[in-house]
Amino acid sequence: MKFLEEGLVAFDVEASTPEEAIKAAGQLLVEGGAVEERYIEAMVNSYHKNGPYFVLAPRIALPHARPEDGVNEASVSFIRLKKAVKFGSATNDPVHFVFALGASSSDEHLTLLQKLMQLLNSQENVNKLSEITTINELTQMIGRNE
């Protein structure tokens, strides 16, 4: 399982549309070997088909697709957008933080979501996501919440 580790995190990413933001977060998973290229398209298609249902909290999006869309390993990547992007969520736009999720089973999906929710449940942590600049700072933050 790859959870917000080196190579799966990028800060101040340029994106002007939800699609660009999803692709940027997905590309980290592809480069990390966690998902296949087609998984990115599946996440974008899911957004087009189902809307911004994965914008789960103010400023936070968790795009994902189905395991059969090309997941090799359970994984989560994170990008912080340089400028917030509107995804079309009435309550939680605009999005600053995109966590792309790849899970190869529903159990893994739940495990990853639980780990993420532990991190994002604290408003203090969410605020810190705006300020951190290194993977080490993120790792320390995760460590404090486990």
C-alpha positions, 0 to 999 in steps of 0.5 A, spaced: 500 500 500 502 506 497 499 512 502 502 519 501 509 517 500 515 520 496 513 521 489 506 521 490 505 528 493 506 534 489 505 542 491 503 548 488 501 544 482 498 548 476 491 546 474 485 550 471 480 545 470 477 539 474 480 535 469 487 537 469 487 537 477 484 529 476 490 528 471 495 531 475 494 527 481 492 521 477 499 521 474 503 521 480 499 514 481 501 512 474 509 514 475 509 510 482 506 504 478 500 504 483 495 504 477 495 504 469 495 510 465 487 508 463 485 509 470 486 517 470 481 517 464 476 513 468 477 518 474 475 523 469 470 519 466 467 518 472 467 526 474 463 527 467 458 522 468 457 523 476 459 530 477 463 532 483 460 527 488 467 526 491 468 533 493 467 531 500 469 536 504 471 544 503 477 544 499 478 537 498 477 532 492 478 525 492 477 522 485 477 515 484 475 510 479 473 502 479 479 497 481 478 494 474 480 500 471 487 499 472 489 499 479 495 495 481 496 497 488 492 500 493 495 507 493 493 515 495 497 521 491 496 528 494 497 534 490 496 541 492 493 546 487 497 553 486 490 556 485 483 553 487 479 550 482 471 550 482 469 542 481 461 544 481 460 542 488 455 547 491 457 546 498 465 544 498 468 548 492 473 551 490 478 545 491 485 546 493 487 539 495 486 533 491 487 526 493 487 521 488 485 514 490 486 507 487 484 501 491 483 494 488 478 491 493 473 495 497 476 493 503 482 496 501 478 502 499 475 503 506 482 502 509 485 508 505 479 512 506 480 511 514 487 513 513 485 519 509 479 521 514 484 520 520 488 526 517 483 530 514 478 530 520 482 535 524 481 542 521 488 544 524 491 538 519 487 541 513 489 548 514 497 545 515 496 542 508 496 549 505 502 551 509 507 545 508 512 544 503 515 538 504 514 530 504 517 530 510 512 535 513 506 531 511 509 524 513 510 527 520 503 530 520 500 523 518 504 520 523 501 524 529 494 522 527 495 514 526 
